[in-house]
């Protein structure tokens, strides 16, 4: 079983920055992909960014050029640097990790951390 521990959420003024961290533990088979999704009130959960174990990244168009996702494989930890935050970035951000064990894929989610950017 994989545990994901998130940190770094908070409130900032629009244009400000925040850094989220997510550390995975509990399984030697984790993690292939890791990243972040977010969910705003009344909306579906959506992709923010993901990163493979090899370092390939995928970003939502809405955050490209403002957010940067990085990964420390030795620590099984991902970092989301969020710059130039906008009010529309306000949401609960969920860490995501994928485990691949003997061909079986399992996705894990963190408990969520609130990010608020106020105008």
C-alpha positions as CSV (number, residue, x, y, z in Angstrom):
1,X,0.0,0.0,0.0
2,X,1.3,3.4,-1.0
3,X,1.0,6.4,1.3
4,X,1.2,9.9,-0.2
5,X,2.0,12.9,2.1
6,X,1.3,16.3,0.7
7,X,2.6,19.7,2.0
8,X,2.8,23.3,0.9
9,X,-0.7,24.5,0.2
10,X,-1.9,27.9,1.3
11,X,-3.2,31.3,0.3
12,X,-1.5,33.9,-1.7
13,X,-2.4,37.0,-3.7
14,X,-2.8,36.7,-7.4
15,X,0.6,36.7,-9.1
16,X,2.2,35.0,-6.1
17,X,3.9,31.6,-5.8
18,X,3.5,28.4,-3.9
19,X,5.4,25.1,-3.9
20,X,3.7,21.8,-3.3
21,X,5.5,18.6,-2.3
22,X,4.3,15.0,-2.2
23,X,6.3,12.1,-0.8
24,X,5.3,8.5,-1.6
25,X,6.2,5.6,0.7
26,X,5.1,2.1,1.4
27,X,5.9,0.1,-1.7
28,X,9.1,-0.7,-3.7
29,X,6.9,-0.9,-6.8
30,X,6.0,2.8,-6.6
31,X,6.1,4.9,-8.5
32,X,6.0,5.1,-12.3
33,X,4.0,8.3,-12.9
34,X,3.5,10.9,-10.2
35,X,1.9,14.3,-10.3
36,X,-1.0,16.6,-9.3
37,X,-4.6,16.9,-10.1
38,X,-7.0,19.6,-8.8
39,X,-10.7,20.1,-8.1
40,X,-12.4,23.4,-7.8
41,X,-15.8,23.7,-6.1
42,X,-18.5,22.5,-8.5
43,X,-16.1,21.2,-11.0
44,X,-14.6,17.9,-12.1
45,X,-11.1,16.8,-10.9
46,X,-8.7,17.8,-13.7
47,X,-5.1,17.1,-14.6
48,X,-2.5,19.7,-13.5
49,X,0.8,18.0,-14.4
50,X,2.4,14.5,-14.3
51,X,5.9,13.3,-14.5
52,X,7.3,9.8,-15.4
53,X,10.1,8.1,-13.6
54,X,12.2,9.1,-16.5
55,X,11.4,12.7,-16.1
56,X,9.0,13.3,-19.0
57,X,6.4,15.8,-18.0
58,X,2.8,16.6,-19.1
59,X,1.1,19.8,-18.3
60,X,-2.5,21.1,-18.6
61,X,-2.6,24.0,-21.1
62,X,-3.9,26.3,-18.4
63,X,-0.7,26.0,-16.3
64,X,2.0,25.7,-18.9
65,X,4.8,28.3,-18.5
66,X,3.6,29.0,-15.0
67,X,3.9,25.7,-13.1
68,X,6.9,23.4,-13.0
69,X,6.8,19.8,-11.9
70,X,10.0,18.1,-10.8
71,X,10.9,14.8,-9.2
72,X,13.5,13.3,-6.9
73,X,13.4,9.6,-7.6
74,X,15.7,8.8,-4.7
75,X,13.1,10.3,-2.3
76,X,10.0,9.3,-4.3
77,X,9.0,12.9,-4.1
78,X,7.5,15.3,-6.5
79,X,7.5,19.1,-6.3
80,X,5.1,21.5,-8.0
81,X,6.4,25.0,-8.3
82,X,3.4,27.3,-9.0
83,X,4.2,30.8,-10.1
84,X,2.0,33.7,-11.4
85,X,-0.9,32.1,-9.6
86,X,-4.4,33.2,-10.8
87,X,-7.7,33.2,-9.0
88,X,-8.8,30.4,-11.3
89,X,-6.0,28.2,-9.9
90,X,-7.9,28.1,-6.6
91,X,-8.8,24.5,-5.9
92,X,-7.9,21.5,-3.8
93,X,-4.8,19.9,-5.2
94,X,-4.4,16.1,-5.0
95,X,-1.1,14.3,-5.3
96,X,-1.3,11.3,-7.6
97,X,1.0,8.2,-7.9
98,X,0.9,5.1,-10.1
99,X,2.3,1.8,-8.9
100,X,3.1,-0.9,-11.4
101,X,3.6,-4.4,-9.9
102,X,3.7,-7.5,-12.0
103,X,1.7,-5.9,-14.7
104,X,-1.0,-4.6,-12.3
105,X,-1.5,-0.8,-12.3
106,X,-2.8,0.8,-9.1
107,X,-3.4,4.5,-8.7
108,X,-3.1,6.3,-5.4
109,X,-4.3,9.7,-4.2
110,X,-3.3,12.0,-1.4
111,X,-5.7,13.6,0.9
112,X,-5.6,17.0,-0.9
113,X,-4.3,20.4,0.0
114,X,-6.0,23.7,-0.5
115,X,-4.5,26.3,-2.8
116,X,-6.2,29.8,-2.9
117,X,-5.1,32.7,-5.1
118,X,-7.1,35.8,-4.3
119,X,-7.4,38.9,-6.5
